[in-house]
């Protein structure tokens, strides 16, 4: 009996020693297994969201487009060209503001007014700047929301800069024909400020924006590059996943009160990505993070916007084949992270068709 007990103790200690010696390898195997199971589950779960998004938001669904030569053609419905028609954009802004005002018992906070708010990293900053670039005129004004530059100025002052699309401050623009509604860029690369503000917006109606467009992911990849080397893709994405999980309830609650659109993560031009980030800033990683987003959005009140992803990939493929930089900034192939403004114009047209068509007298075949 004693000999059997000794044998059991020896085997037990041997197992413990083996586990300690090979802990990293065992952990990696378990993580990889979990990663495969998670992706399989989330891919299946996301299919329902794709069908829902295609039906309700055909201009924001990748399933409604054919992509060729860095151009997206919608095959589900006809799209209006807002980027060539400022009058229709201003009509939309005015009617969207009036519609939001009618349903709000407390109106808008005086210093904020009506806002379309764009929150995210430098890619969303480029998106925000795209509308400035397209509709620049003496009647379009901008200002920073903090610091010394809080007075309104014509955007020509901004456009005279060498790289006017590079800034990390919050900025807002207004058109003097529709001064009640502003479009605001809100620097929040990992959507951490949004956590606090959502609590405030849920509590006080007057502080809420009319619409919210959010995007994140690239900066989570940067912050996880060391973890990626040790624990692989799933381990590195854990912080991103936790952030979504912890804040999803408030984001989902906000989505029931105002339209919240989640812009999926664009692809990179992998050949030109900075060497120190190549292990995380790659398109396999982008696709993995987008699967995580899709799985969360599938049962939420938020609007999925994934029609940008194939367009960004096609743009970078075109750049790899013919690297060019045009004077009008439509092509910026030297930049592995951000789109040229020819693509960003298409992003805006996708979004405006989703929001604005209901306000215009368009035929039934329009989206």
C-alpha positions in Angstrom: 0.0 0.0 0.0 2.8 2.4 0.9 4.7 1.6 -2.2 1.6 2.4 -4.3 1.2 5.8 -2.6 4.8 6.6 -3.2 4.4 5.6 -6.9 1.3 7.9 -7.1 3.2 10.8 -5.6 6.2 10.3 -8.0 3.9 10.2 -11.0 2.1 13.3 -9.7 5.3 15.2 -9.3 6.5 14.1 -12.7 3.4 15.4 -14.3 3.7 18.7 -12.5 7.4 19.0 -13.6 6.4 18.3 -17.2 3.7 20.9 -17.2 6.1 23.5 -15.8 8.8 22.7 -18.3 6.4 22.8 -21.3 3.9 25.4 -20.0 4.5 27.8 -22.9 4.0 25.1 -25.5 0.9 23.8 -23.9 -0.6 27.3 -23.6 0.1 28.0 -27.3 -1.6 24.8 -28.3 -4.7 25.6 -26.2 -4.8 29.2 -27.5 -4.5 28.0 -31.2 -7.3 25.5 -30.6 -9.5 28.1 -29.0 -8.7 30.5 -31.8 -9.9 28.0 -34.5 -13.1 27.2 -32.5 -13.8 30.9 -32.0 -13.3 31.8 -35.6 -15.5 28.9 -36.8 -18.3 29.9 -34.4 -18.1 33.6 -35.0 -18.0 33.2 -38.8 -21.2 31.2 -38.7 -22.8 33.7 -36.2 -21.8 36.6 -38.4 -23.7 35.3 -41.5 -27.1 36.4 -40.0 -25.7 39.9 -39.5 -24.6 40.0 -43.2 -28.1 39.2 -44.4 -29.7 41.7 -42.0 -27.2 44.4 -43.0 -27.6 43.8 -46.7 -31.4 44.2 -46.4 -31.4 47.3 -44.1 -28.2 49.1 -45.1 -27.3 48.0 -48.6 -24.9 50.9 -49.1 -22.8 49.8 -46.1 -22.8 46.0 -46.9 -19.9 44.5 -48.8 -22.2 41.9 -50.2 -23.9 44.6 -52.3 -20.8 45.7 -54.2 -18.5 44.6 -57.1 -15.0 46.0 -56.5 -12.7 46.8 -59.4 -9.9 49.3 -60.0 -10.4 50.9 -56.6 -14.0 51.5 -57.4 -17.1 50.0 -55.7 -20.3 49.5 -57.8 -23.5 48.7 -55.8 -25.5 45.8 -57.3 -28.3 45.8 -54.8 -29.8 49.3 -55.5 -29.0 52.6 -57.2 -26.9 55.1 -55.4 -27.2 58.9 -55.5 -24.0 60.9 -56.1 -23.8 63.1 -53.1 -20.1 64.0 -53.6 -21.2 65.9 -56.7 -24.2 67.6 -55.1 -23.6 69.8 -52.1 -27.1 71.1 -52.1 -28.5 67.6 -51.4 -25.9 67.1 -48.6 -27.0 70.3 -47.0 -30.7 69.4 -47.4 -29.9 66.1 -45.6 -28.1 67.8 -42.8 -30.9 70.2 -42.2 -33.7 67.6 -42.3 -31.7 65.2 -40.1 -31.2 67.9 -37.5 -34.9 68.9 -37.6 -36.0 65.2 -37.3 -33.7 64.7 -34.2 -34.9 67.9 -32.6 -38.6 66.8 -32.9 -38.1 63.6 -31.1 -35.9 65.0 -28.3 -37.8 66.2 -25.2 -34.8 68.2 -24.0 -33.4 69.5 -27.3 -29.7 70.0 -27.6 -27.1 71.4 -25.2 -26.5 75.0 -26.4 -22.7 74.8 -26.8 -22.9 71.5 -28.7 -25.9 71.9 -30.9 -26.7 69.1 -33.3 -23.7 66.9 -34.1 -22.7 64.0 -36.3 -19.7 62.7 -34.3 -16.9 60.7 -35.8 -14.7 58.9 -33.2 -11.6 56.9 -33.9 -8.0 57.0 -35.0 -6.1 58.6 -37.9 -8.1 56.7 -40.5 -11.3 58.2 -39.2 -9.5 61.6 -39.2 -8.8 61.1 -42.9 -12.5 60.2 -43.4 -13.5 63.4 -41.6 -11.1 65.5 -43.6 -12.5 64.0 -46.8 -15.7 66.0 -46.5 -13.7 69.2 -45.9 -11.6 68.6 -49.0 -14.6 67.8 -51.2 -16.9 70.7 -50.2 -14.3 73.4 -49.3 -15.8 76.9 -49.8 -15.9 80.3 -48.1 -19.1 79.1 -46.3 -17.5 76.0 -44.8 -15.9 76.8 -41.4 -13.8 74.8 -38.9 -12.5 75.1 -35.4 -10.8 73.1 -32.7 -13.0 72.3 -29.8 -10.3 72.8 -27.2 -7.3 75.1 -26.8 -6.5 78.4 -28.5 -8.2 77.7 -31.8 -11.8 77.7 -30.6 -12.9 80.5 -33.0 -14.5 79.6 -36.3 -12.4 80.1 -39.4 -12.8 79.4 -43.1 -11.4 76.0 -44.1 -9.1 77.7 -46.6 -6.9 78.6 -43.6 -6.7 74.9 -42.8 -6.1 73.8 -46.4 -3.1 76.1 -46.8 -1.1 73.9 -44.5 1.4 71.4 -45.9 -0.5 68.4 -44.6 -3.9 69.6 -43.4 -5.2 66.1 -42.8 -2.7 65.5 -40.0 -3.8 66.6 -36.5 -4.7 64.9 -33.2 -7.0 67.5 -31.8 -10.8 67.3 -31.8 -12.2 69.4 -34.7 -15.6 70.4 -35.9 -16.9 71.9 -39.1 -20.2 73.7 -40.0 -21.6 75.0 -43.2 -23.1 78.5 -42.8 -26.2 77.4 -44.8 -26.9 74.8 -42.1 -25.3 76.2 -38.9 -27.4 74.1 -36.5 -25.6 70.8 -37.4 -21.9 70.3 -37.1 -19.7 67.3 -38.1 -17.2 66.6 -35.4 -14.0 64.6 -35.4 -13.2 63.2 -31.9 -9.7 61.7 -31.5 -10.1 58.4 -29.7 -7.8 55.8 -31.2 -8.9 52.9 -28.9 -12.4 54.3 -28.0 -11.4 54.8 -24.4 -12.8 58.3 -24.1 -16.0 57.0 -25.6 -16.5 54.8 -22.5 -16.9 57.8 -20.2 -18.9 59.9 -22.7 -21.4 57.1 -23.4 -22.4 57.0 -19.8 -23.0 60.8 -19.9 -24.9 60.6 -23.2 -27.1 57.8 -21.9 -28.0 59.8 -18.9 -28.5 63.2 -20.5 -30.3 63.3 -23.8 -29.3 66.9 -24.6 -25.6 65.9 -24.8 -26.0 63.1 -27.3 -24.8 63.5 -30.8 -27.5 62.9 -33.5 -25.3 60.2 -35.2 -22.2 58.4 -34.1 -19.6 56.8 -36.4 -16.9 54.8 -34.6 -13.9 52.7 -35.7 -10.9 51.2 -33.8 -8.5 48.3 -34.1 -5.2 49.4 -35.6 -3.9 50.9 -32.3 -4.9 47.8 -30.4 -2.7 45.9 -32.8 0.2 48.2 -32.0 -0.2 47.9 -28.3 -0.3 44.1 -28.6 2.8 43.5 -30.8 4.9 42.1 -28.0 2.1 39.8 -26.8 1.6 38.6 -30.4 5.2 37.2 -30.5 4.5 35.2 -27.3 0.8 34.2 -27.5 -0.1 34.5 -31.2 -3.0 36.3 -32.8 -5.8 35.3 -30.4 -3.7 36.1 -27.3 -2.8 39.5 -28.8 -6.4 40.3 -29.6 -7.6 39.6 -26.0 -7.4 43.3 -25.0 -9.4 44.3 -28.0 -12.0 41.6 -27.3 -12.2 42.6 -23.6 -12.7 46.3 -24.4 -15.6 45.3 -26.7 -17.1 43.0 -24.1 -16.9 45.4 -21.2 -18.4 48.4 -23.1 -20.9 46.6 -25.4 -23.9 47.0 -23.1 -23.6 50.8 -23.1 -22.8 51.0 -26.8 -25.7 48.7 -27.6 -28.0 50.9 -25.3 -26.8 54.0 -27.1 -27.5 52.4 -30.4 -31.2 52.1 -29.4 -31.3 55.9 -28.9 -29.3 57.2 -31.8 -27.9 55.6 -35.0 -24.4 54.2 -34.2 -22.4 53.0 -37.2 -19.3 50.8 -36.6 -16.8 51.2 -39.5 -14.8 48.0 -39.9 -11.0 48.1 -40.1 -9.4 48.9 -43.5 -6.7 46.7 -45.0 -3.0 47.8 -45.1 -0.6 47.9 -48.0 1.5 45.2 -46.4 4.6 45.7 -48.5 5.1 49.2 -47.1 4.1 48.6 -43.5 6.8 49.7 -41.0 9.1 46.8 -40.2 8.5 46.9 -36.5 4.8 46.5 -37.0 4.7 43.9 -39.8 3.8 41.1 -37.5 0.6 42.8 -36.4 -0.3 45.3 -39.2 -1.1 42.7 -41.7 -4.4 41.8 -43.4 -4.8 38.4 -41.8 -4.8 40.2 -38.5 -7.3 42.8 -39.9 -9.6 40.1 -41.0 -9.4 38.4 -37.6 -10.3 41.6 -35.8 -13.1 42.2 -38.2 -14.5 38.8 -37.5 -14.5 39.7 -33.8 -16.4 42.9 -34.6 -18.9 41.1 -36.8 -19.7 38.5 -34.0 -20.5 41.4 -31.6 -22.5 43.3 -34.1 -24.6 40.4 -35.2 -27.0 40.6 -32.2 -26.7 44.3 -31.5 -28.6 47.5 -32.3 -25.5 49.0 -34.0 -25.1 49.4 -37.8 -22.3 47.3 -39.4 -20.3 49.1 -42.1 -18.0 46.6 -43.9 -18.3 47.7 -47.5 -15.1 49.7 -47.0 -12.9 46.6 -46.3 -12.8 45.1 -49.8 -12.5 48.6 -51.3 -9.5 49.3 -49.1 -7.9 46.0 -50.2 -8.5 46.7 -53.9 -7.0 50.2 -53.5 -3.8 48.8 -51.9 -3.6 46.1 -54.6 -3.8 48.8 -57.3 -1.1 50.8 -55.4 1.2 47.8 -55.3 0.9 47.3 -59.0 1.2 51.0 -59.9 2.4 53.2 -57.0 1.3 56.7 -57.6 0.7 60.0 -55.8 -1.6 62.4 -57.5 -1.8 66.2 -56.9 -5.5 66.0 -56.0 -4.6 63.3 -53.3 -7.0 60.8 -54.9 -4.0 58.4 -54.9 -1.5 58.3 -52.0 0.2 55.0 -52.6 3.3 55.9 -50.5 1.1 55.6 -47.4 0.5 52.0 -46.3 -2.1 52.8 -43.7 -4.5 55.5 -45.1 -6.6 55.5 -48.2 -6.3 58.0 -51.0 -9.2 60.6 -51.1 -10.7 59.0 -54.2 -11.6 56.0 -52.0 -12.6 58.2 -49.0 -15.0 60.1 -51.3 -16.6 56.7 -52.0 -16.8 56.0 -48.3 -18.7 59.2 -47.8 -21.0 58.5 -50.6 -21.8 55.1 -49.1 -22.6 56.7 -45.7 -24.6 59.6 -47.1 -26.7 57.2 -49.2 -27.5 55.2 -46.1 -28.5 58.3 -44.1 -29.9 60.8 -46.6 -31.8 59.0 -49.3 -35.0 59.0 -47.2 -34.9 62.8 -47.1 -34.9 63.2 -50.9 -37.5 62.5 -53.5 -35.7 59.7 -55.2 -37.2 56.8 -57.3 -37.9 53.5 -55.7 -34.8 51.8 -57.3 -32.5 54.0 -55.1 -31.0 52.6 -52.0 
